[in-house]
Amino acid sequence: FLADPYIERIRREVAMIMSEAEEVKVIGYSFDSVDREYVITTLLSKAVNCKRILVLNPEADKVVRSMKEDRFLRDQAPQLRDRFVECRCKFGERFDLP
């Protein structure tokens, strides 16, 4: 596949950025079970300096609850469970971050 070197470079850059981040903002993503394990193992687990993962979503409460109850997250990255913070918002509206 021709894009593989490009995708690999992006993955390395993202891992470096995540490793330096003190806060991660997740906008509109619901952590669907289809790719949740991938996101946890390849992205969020790199966020070793992260103090909070802010979930901005109209159903942020459900997303955060789902993540905190997730068995894979509990077993593979328990240090992340308490870092999820909900920010329920509708897209296109102004809101204040918690």
Salt bridges, closest charged atoms under 4 A:
GLU8 OE1 - ARG11 NH1 3.38
GLU23 OE1 - LYS25 NZ 3.42
GLU23 OE2 - ARG52 NE 2.33
GLU59 OE2 - LYS62 NZ 3.93
ASP61 OD2 - ARG88 NH1 3.44
ASP70 OD1 - ARG36 NH1 2.88
ASP75 OD1 - ARG74 NE 3.21
